[in-house]
Every structure is written in structure tokens, then in C-alpha cells.
Amino acid sequence: MQFFVLDSNYMSPQQLAWLEKELKQSDAQWKICYFHHPLYSSAAFHGSAVELRQVLEPLFLEYGVQVVFAGHEHVYERVKPQKGITYFIEGAAGELRKGNLAKGTTLIASGYDQDLSFVLVEIAGDAMSFQTISRLGRTVDSGVILHKASSKPGTK
């Protein structure tokens, strides 16, 4: 597995070039990106970072990124897979915006905005297990993401 950390406050051309180069060269089975601003979000305070999505998501798709983690919103949200990528938001570890998740949105696979929480992740071979746990120890979301087999990423 390989993690790619980005500064989403300023997505410079140099950072994008670095990301593309590193994703293209990576032969990791799991490619996981993380940064501050969520590309997809059902939270009412900030919402989705659409301009950032337009820049990053094409690279994620071309080079086989499977999972993306973000914060910014002070809630937990697992977004329904978007173009085959699973997006997580976990910003409820330090501060909470209780009741901030929009109701009735089609993006949410699971969301929690009632208490502080954190996500525990374990990768073993083709499976990434996750468990989201509230401050009081209650599991509020859990599951397994299976690695999607595909042709070699970065080849057209």
C-alpha cells in the first residue's frame, strides 16, 4: 500500500505534477490519498470541493486510487463509491458539528454527526476493513472494501 498526502489548501501545478509522477510510478496494490478538503460531502457547512475534484479525480481514476480520506467537515461520512472510488470524511475527532449532515442526499453511504468519532482501518491483501467508532465506543459504521482488479493503472 502507498499513501499520497496532498496540501488541498493550494493545489499548485508542481504538486499536481508530483502526484501524477508518483501515482504513475507506484506499483502498490492499494493507492490511498488523503488531504483536508473533501471532494464529495453531504455536510451543510462546507460541502463538496468541486473545483478540487475536477483537478484531482481524473488522476485518481487514471492511476487506480481506490480510497480517499479527507476532513474539513466536522462529521463522519462515507460517501457511496464515486466512479469506483470510496471517499471518507472524518473531521469529527476534534470538534463536532452536530446535525450538520444533509438529510435525503444521495451521496451518503453512511454518516454520523451526533458525537465525536474516529475511523480504524486495516488492510490485509485484497481487503480494507474499516470501523468508525464514536467517543463512547459505539460502532457507527463498519465494512470491507475489496480491491478492484483492473488493468495496469496509468496505461491507456
N, C-alpha and C positions, 0 to 999 in steps of 0.2 A: 504494500500500500504506500501511497505517497500523498502528502498534504501540500497544498499550494495556498499560501497566505497572501492576501491582497489588501492594499490600502484603498478601500472604496470611497474615502473622502476625496481623493483626487486620482482618477484613473488616467494617468499620463500615457502618452504614446510609448515611452520607454518601458513602463510597467506592462502594457499590453504586449509589446514585442517580447519581453522576458517571459510572460505567461505562455504565449504561443510557442516559443522555443522550448520551454521546459515541458509543456504538455506533449509536444510533438516527439521529444526525445525520450519521454518516460515510457518504460515498458512495464510499469506497475499494473497489477491486476485491478486494484482499486485506486482511482484518482478522486481525491476529495478536496474541494476548495472551501475556504472559509474567509469571511470578511464581515464588515459591520452592517451594511445596508442590505435588506432582503430584496431579491429580485421579484418575488411574489409575496404578498401579505394581505391578510384579511383584517388586520388591525386598523382601527379607525384613526389612530393618532397620526401615523406617517403614511402607511400604505405601501404599495409596491414601488420599487425604484425602477421605473420603466426605462428611463434613458440608460441606466447602467445595464439593465437586462439586454437592451439592443446591442450593446457593445460586447458583453461577456458571453451571453448564451450561445451565440454562433460558435465560439471557440470551445465551449463545453461540449457541444454536440459533435463538432468535428473530431475532437480528440478524446472522446469517451469518458468524460467526467460523469460519475454515477450519482454522487451525493454532494450537496452544498449546504453549509451551515452559515447562518447569519444571526445577528442580534438586532439592535436598534429599537425594535418594538419590545416593550416590557411585558411580553406574554410568551407562552409557548404555542407554537403552531407547526404541525406537519402538513405541508401542502400536498394535495394529490399530485402524483407524478406529472410533471410538465415536460412533454416531449421526451419521456423516458427518464428524466432526472428527478430525484427526490430532494426536495428543499425543506430544511428545518429552520425554524426561528426559535432561539432560546435566549430571551432577554429578560426573563422573569427570575433570574437568580439573585440579582442585587436590588431590584426595585420592581414593583408590580403596578400595572395599570388595570385594576380590577374592572371587569366588564367591558374591556376595550375591543374584544373580537366582534366583528360584524356578524350578525345573525343572518342565516339564509344564503351565505355566499357559496358558490360552487367550488371554491379553491380548497377549503379546509377538508383534510382527511381526518385530522384530529386537532383539537385546540383546547387550551386551558388558560384561563385568566382569573382564577379565583384565589390563588395562593402562589407563593414563590415556588420555583421548581428548578430542576436540573435534568440533563439527559446523560445517561450512561450508555456507552457504545462499546461493542466488542465485535471484532472482525475475525472470523475463522474461515479460511478458504474462500468459498463462494458465497458465504452468508455474513451479513452485517446485522447483528441483533442490537436493538435499542430499547431502552426503558426510560420513560420520563417519570420522575418521582417528585412529589410535592414536598414542601418543607416539613410536613408531618409524617412523611414516609409512605404516603399512599401512591401506588402506581396509577398514573392518569393516562398513560399511553405506552404501548409496547408493540413490538413486532419484529419481523425479519425482512430485510431487503436482500434479494438474491442478485448476485452479479449477473448482468446480462451479457451473454456471449455475443460477440459481434466480430466482424472482420477487423483487421488491424486498424485502430483509430489513426486518423491523420492521413489515410490513403484515399485517394479518390478514384 
